[in-house]
Amino acid sequence: MPTYDDLVSWAGAENVTRADSATVARWQVPERHSLLLAEVGVPTTPQLIEYAAIQAEQAPRLATNDGRTLYQLTGNHEGNLVPGLLWAFGVEPITGTVYYVLPNGEPWYANASIGLWLECLHHYGRSVHESDIFERGDEMEAKEEGSVLAYFHLLAAEVKQIDPSAFAGNSSHLIWPEILEIWYW
């Protein structure tokens, strides 16, 4: 399990937000999950988390189109290209399962727990931060595309080792395979 210092080592202290412990203690999630949000925090990560938006309310507020309401953890506005649209990670009451909710409310499965979600975020964020693969930009030659593809296949395999459930089932509704595929383009 990563620590706050582990996240800060690659994201920077200004990019890791810890939840207020009194706030998340009132949430209906397993206690160990709320403790992780307060002690470890939530990092911003490229192409995945623009900012932490850990809700302060006791009742879940992130609505899904299947009738569930989740506790909101993060937010993305995709550069504010379309005002009012929000992509967000949220955690399901009672189970502690993490979903990525699209602007239309469609929940995509992320991880079986906040702990596994934080482990995957840490591995993904650290890997992206430490790689020079993203500095190449548009100048990347065709021969390098193969190495980029291999890099993301390896990263996907590593994330899958952390939480196999993040890659199981209907792949059109799993956020980790989708996010790692975005980098291929």
Secondary structure, DSSP 4 states (H G I P E B T S, - for coil): ---HHHHHHHH-GGGEEPPPHHHHHTSSS-HHHHHHHHHT-EE-BTTTBSEE----SSS--EE-TTS-EEEE-EEB-GGGTSTT--BEEEE-TTT--EEEE-TT--EEEEESSHHHHHHHHHHHHHHHHH-STTSSGGG--HHHHHHHHHHHHHHHHHHHHH-GGGGSS-GGGBHHHHHHHHTT-
